[in-house]
């Protein structure tokens, strides 16, 4: 195979592009599932996480079998972050996508790095730098432009406002998750943390489904199950692993740079597959959001060596 002769740098770039592609397609899968049948957000999320669970269990039990056991503090951290991230942020996002376009959803979600900065300033004693202020202004100006586009083409103004509020709540939840994930990843390693967070979120989602939905809600067309499985594999688990590998091979700065392809890809996919309209204001908004995220993501170059737990996962995968 040609990729076997690629350098580590080239492989890292390819993996980062694949991760951006996968993450950007998540909203498309959700929209396609909604159009295939009248499925609610809780049921769709439960299906997505159920399909993701076997891969997460495999990563935890097989790839990371040599890693040290978790402490009570580790489990507490995983419980909190799992509820914030793949459960809390996802359920708000899925609800929001019932009301707004996939393109606007992706742009609102993409501002979570700037929200993470604000959380650090408000609650962690960090200082707000000039470039971070500029990044905030760029990002929120971009959201305003994209929001204006959706308001212009929408038939129901109230629906756009509701959907944007839910997705903004999703971005805030994911920003809180991101702020805590940095500590968790340092302790547990990227792959192990991501897999365990998915497992926690899956159980939370299933409990939510059992508490609020009848089993008859699972009587859905095969298309909904297909979109859910595709979302779980190609827009959840695999992009997480691809991104983790890219971080190790090319570093965080270049991975973030390539990740900014996400909102643009979503706009293109939404136009091509969902017939969502595209305007110059929307494209300009996307450019501003991307610029803001790039600006806020700039940092001094740090070594990208894996943690002790990450090394155990990598060693386990080699033994496999």
C-alpha positions as CSV (number, residue, x, y, z in Angstrom):
1,X,0.0,0.0,0.0
2,X,1.3,3.5,-0.9
3,X,0.8,4.9,2.6
4,X,3.3,2.4,4.0
5,X,6.1,4.4,2.4
6,X,4.8,7.8,3.8
7,X,6.8,9.7,6.4
8,X,5.3,10.2,9.9
9,X,4.7,13.8,9.0
10,X,2.6,13.0,5.9
11,X,0.7,10.3,7.8
12,X,-0.1,12.8,10.6
13,X,-1.4,15.3,8.1
14,X,-3.6,12.7,6.4
15,X,-5.0,11.5,9.8
16,X,-5.8,15.1,10.8
17,X,-7.7,15.7,7.5
18,X,-9.6,12.4,8.0
19,X,-10.5,13.5,11.6
20,X,-11.8,16.9,10.3
21,X,-13.8,15.1,7.6
22,X,-15.3,12.7,10.1
23,X,-16.3,15.4,12.7
24,X,-17.7,17.7,10.1
25,X,-20.0,14.9,8.8
26,X,-21.7,14.3,12.1
27,X,-24.4,17.0,11.7
28,X,-25.1,15.6,8.2
29,X,-25.8,12.2,9.5
30,X,-28.1,13.6,12.2
31,X,-30.0,15.6,9.6
32,X,-30.3,12.6,7.3
33,X,-31.6,10.5,10.2
34,X,-34.2,13.2,11.0
35,X,-35.4,13.3,7.4
36,X,-35.6,9.5,7.2
37,X,-38.1,9.1,10.0
38,X,-39.7,11.1,12.9
39,X,-37.0,10.0,15.4
40,X,-36.4,12.1,18.6
41,X,-33.0,13.4,19.7
42,X,-32.7,11.1,22.8
43,X,-33.4,7.9,20.7
44,X,-31.0,9.0,18.0
45,X,-28.2,9.7,20.5
46,X,-28.8,6.4,22.3
47,X,-28.4,4.6,19.0
48,X,-25.2,6.5,18.2
49,X,-23.6,5.8,21.5
50,X,-24.7,2.1,21.4
51,X,-22.9,1.6,18.2
52,X,-19.8,3.4,19.5
53,X,-19.7,1.4,22.7
54,X,-18.1,-1.9,21.4
55,X,-15.2,0.1,19.8
56,X,-14.7,2.0,23.0
57,X,-14.7,-1.2,25.1
58,X,-12.2,-2.8,22.7
59,X,-9.9,0.2,23.0
60,X,-10.2,0.2,26.8
61,X,-9.9,-3.6,27.4
62,X,-7.5,-4.5,24.7
63,X,-5.4,-1.5,23.6
64,X,-5.0,-0.1,27.1
65,X,-5.0,-3.4,29.0
66,X,-1.4,-2.7,30.2
67,X,-2.3,0.7,31.6
68,X,-2.4,1.3,35.4
69,X,-5.7,0.8,37.2
70,X,-8.0,3.8,37.7
71,X,-8.2,5.6,41.1
72,X,-11.3,6.9,42.7
73,X,-10.3,10.4,41.6
74,X,-9.9,9.2,38.0
75,X,-13.4,7.7,38.0
76,X,-14.9,10.9,39.5
77,X,-13.2,12.9,36.8
78,X,-14.4,10.6,34.1
79,X,-18.0,10.6,35.3
80,X,-18.1,14.5,35.4
81,X,-16.4,14.9,32.0
82,X,-18.4,12.0,30.4
83,X,-21.7,13.7,31.4
84,X,-20.5,17.1,30.1
85,X,-19.0,15.9,26.9
86,X,-20.3,13.1,24.8
87,X,-23.6,13.1,26.7
88,X,-24.5,16.6,27.7
89,X,-23.0,18.4,24.7
90,X,-24.4,15.8,22.3
91,X,-28.0,15.8,23.6
92,X,-28.2,19.6,23.4
93,X,-26.6,19.5,19.9
94,X,-29.0,16.8,18.6
95,X,-32.0,18.8,19.9
96,X,-30.6,22.0,18.3
97,X,-30.2,20.3,14.9
98,X,-34.0,19.8,14.9
99,X,-34.3,23.5,14.4
100,X,-31.3,25.0,12.6
101,X,-29.1,24.2,9.6
102,X,-26.1,21.8,9.8
103,X,-23.8,24.7,8.7
104,X,-24.9,27.1,11.5
105,X,-24.7,24.3,14.1
106,X,-21.1,23.5,13.1
107,X,-20.1,27.2,13.3
108,X,-21.6,27.7,16.7
109,X,-20.0,24.5,18.0
110,X,-16.7,25.5,16.6
111,X,-16.4,28.5,19.0
112,X,-15.9,26.2,22.0
113,X,-12.1,27.0,22.1
114,X,-12.9,30.6,22.7
115,X,-15.4,29.6,25.4
116,X,-12.7,27.4,27.0
117,X,-10.5,30.5,27.2
118,X,-13.3,32.5,28.9
119,X,-13.8,29.6,31.4
120,X,-10.1,29.8,32.2
121,X,-10.3,33.5,32.8
122,X,-13.5,33.5,34.9
123,X,-12.9,30.4,37.0
124,X,-9.2,29.4,36.8
125,X,-7.5,32.7,37.4
126,X,-6.0,32.9,33.9
127,X,-5.4,36.3,32.2
128,X,-7.1,37.3,28.9
129,X,-4.4,38.2,26.4
130,X,-4.8,40.7,23.6
131,X,-4.8,38.0,20.9
132,X,-7.5,36.1,22.8
133,X,-9.7,39.2,22.9
134,X,-9.2,39.6,19.1
135,X,-10.1,35.9,18.7
136,X,-13.3,36.3,20.7
137,X,-14.3,39.3,18.6
138,X,-13.6,37.5,15.3
139,X,-15.4,34.3,16.3
140,X,-18.6,35.9,17.6
141,X,-18.7,38.3,14.6
142,X,-18.5,35.2,12.4
143,X,-21.4,33.6,14.3
144,X,-23.4,36.8,13.9
145,X,-23.0,36.7,10.1
146,X,-23.9,33.0,9.9
147,X,-26.8,33.6,12.2
148,X,-28.1,36.5,10.1
149,X,-27.9,34.1,7.1
150,X,-30.1,31.5,8.8
151,X,-32.6,34.2,9.9
152,X,-32.8,35.4,6.4
153,X,-33.6,32.0,4.8
154,X,-35.6,30.6,7.7
155,X,-39.4,30.5,7.6
156,X,-39.7,30.3,11.4
157,X,-37.6,32.9,13.3
158,X,-38.5,31.3,16.6
159,X,-37.2,27.9,15.6
160,X,-33.8,29.4,14.6
161,X,-33.5,31.1,18.0
162,X,-34.4,28.0,19.9
163,X,-32.0,25.8,17.9
164,X,-29.1,28.3,18.2
165,X,-29.7,28.5,22.0
166,X,-29.5,24.7,22.3
167,X,-26.3,24.4,20.2
168,X,-24.8,27.3,22.1
169,X,-25.5,25.4,25.3
170,X,-23.8,22.4,23.6
171,X,-20.7,24.4,22.8
172,X,-20.6,25.6,26.4
173,X,-20.9,22.1,27.8
174,X,-18.2,20.9,25.4
175,X,-16.0,23.9,26.5
176,X,-16.3,22.8,30.1
177,X,-15.5,19.3,29.1
178,X,-12.5,20.5,27.1
179,X,-11.2,22.5,30.0
180,X,-11.2,19.5,32.3
181,X,-10.1,17.0,29.6
182,X,-6.7,18.6,29.5
183,X,-6.0,17.3,33.0
184,X,-7.6,13.9,32.4
185,X,-5.7,13.3,29.2
186,X,-2.4,14.1,31.0
187,X,-3.3,11.5,33.7
188,X,-4.8,8.8,31.5
189,X,-3.7,9.3,28.0
190,X,-5.7,10.4,25.0
191,X,-7.0,7.1,23.7
192,X,-7.8,5.7,27.1
193,X,-9.6,8.8,28.3
194,X,-11.6,9.2,25.1
195,X,-12.7,5.5,25.2
196,X,-13.7,5.7,28.9
197,X,-15.5,9.0,28.4
198,X,-17.5,7.4,25.6
199,X,-18.4,4.4,27.9
200,X,-19.6,6.8,30.7
201,X,-21.6,8.8,28.2
202,X,-23.2,5.7,26.7
203,X,-24.6,4.5,30.0
204,X,-25.9,8.1,30.8
205,X,-27.6,8.2,27.4
206,X,-29.2,4.8,27.9
207,X,-30.5,5.7,31.3
208,X,-32.0,8.9,29.7
209,X,-33.6,6.8,27.0
210,X,-35.1,4.3,29.4
211,X,-36.4,7.1,31.7
212,X,-38.1,9.1,28.9
213,X,-38.8,6.9,25.9
214,X,-40.9,3.7,25.3
215,X,-39.1,0.7,23.6
216,X,-41.5,1.3,20.7
217,X,-39.3,4.4,19.9
218,X,-36.8,1.9,18.5
219,X,-39.2,0.8,15.8
220,X,-37.5,2.8,13.1
221,X,-36.6,2.3,9.5
222,X,-33.3,0.6,8.7
223,X,-32.0,3.9,7.3
224,X,-32.0,5.5,10.8
225,X,-30.0,2.6,12.2
226,X,-27.5,2.9,9.2
227,X,-27.0,6.6,9.7
228,X,-26.6,6.1,13.5
229,X,-24.0,3.4,12.9
230,X,-22.1,5.5,10.4
231,X,-22.2,8.5,12.8
232,X,-20.8,6.4,15.6
233,X,-18.0,4.9,13.6
234,X,-17.0,7.6,11.1
235,X,-18.0,10.7,13.0
236,X,-17.3,9.7,16.6
237,X,-14.9,6.9,17.4
238,X,-12.6,6.9,14.4
239,X,-12.1,10.7,14.2
240,X,-11.1,10.7,17.9
241,X,-8.5,8.0,17.3
242,X,-7.3,9.7,14.1
243,X,-7.0,13.0,15.9
244,X,-5.1,11.5,18.8
245,X,-2.6,9.9,16.4
246,X,-2.2,13.2,14.5
247,X,-1.5,15.0,17.7
248,X,1.4,12.6,18.4
249,X,2.8,12.8,14.9
250,X,2.5,16.5,13.9
251,X,1.7,18.3,17.2
252,X,-1.3,20.3,18.4
253,X,-0.7,23.5,16.4
254,X,-0.8,21.8,13.0
255,X,-3.7,19.5,14.0
256,X,-5.7,22.5,15.1
257,X,-4.9,24.3,11.8
258,X,-6.1,21.3,9.8
259,X,-9.2,20.9,12.0
260,X,-10.4,24.3,10.9
261,X,-11.4,22.6,7.7
262,X,-14.4,21.3,9.7
263,X,-16.9,24.1,9.4
264,X,-16.1,24.7,5.7
265,X,-16.6,21.0,5.0
266,X,-19.9,21.0,6.8
267,X,-21.1,23.9,4.8
268,X,-20.2,22.1,1.6
269,X,-21.7,18.8,2.6
270,X,-24.9,20.5,3.8
271,X,-25.2,22.3,0.5
272,X,-24.5,19.2,-1.6
273,X,-26.4,16.5,0.4
274,X,-29.1,18.5,2.3
275,X,-29.7,21.3,-0.2
276,X,-29.1,23.9,2.4
277,X,-28.6,27.4,0.9
278,X,-25.1,29.0,1.0
279,X,-24.5,32.8,1.0
280,X,-21.5,35.1,1.0
281,X,-22.4,36.2,4.6
282,X,-22.3,32.5,5.7
283,X,-18.9,31.9,4.1
284,X,-17.6,35.2,5.5
285,X,-18.9,34.1,8.9
286,X,-17.1,30.8,8.6
287,X,-13.9,32.5,7.7
288,X,-14.1,34.8,10.8
289,X,-14.8,31.8,13.1
290,X,-11.9,29.9,11.7
291,X,-9.6,32.9,12.1
292,X,-10.7,33.4,15.7
293,X,-10.1,29.7,16.5
294,X,-6.7,29.7,14.9
295,X,-5.7,32.9,16.8
296,X,-6.9,31.5,20.2
297,X,-5.3,28.2,19.5
298,X,-1.8,29.6,19.0
299,X,0.6,28.6,21.7
300,X,4.2,27.8,22.3
301,X,5.3,24.6,20.8
302,X,5.2,21.8,23.3
303,X,6.6,18.3,23.1
304,X,4.0,15.8,21.9
305,X,5.4,12.7,23.6
306,X,2.7,10.3,24.9
307,X,2.0,10.1,28.6
308,X,2.8,7.0,30.6
309,X,-0.7,5.7,30.2
310,X,-0.7,6.6,26.6
311,X,2.5,4.7,26.1
312,X,0.8,1.7,27.8
313,X,-2.1,1.9,25.2
314,X,0.4,2.2,22.3
315,X,2.4,-0.8,23.6
316,X,-0.8,-2.8,24.0
317,X,-1.8,-2.0,20.4
318,X,1.6,-3.1,19.2
319,X,1.3,-6.4,21.1
320,X,-2.1,-6.9,19.4
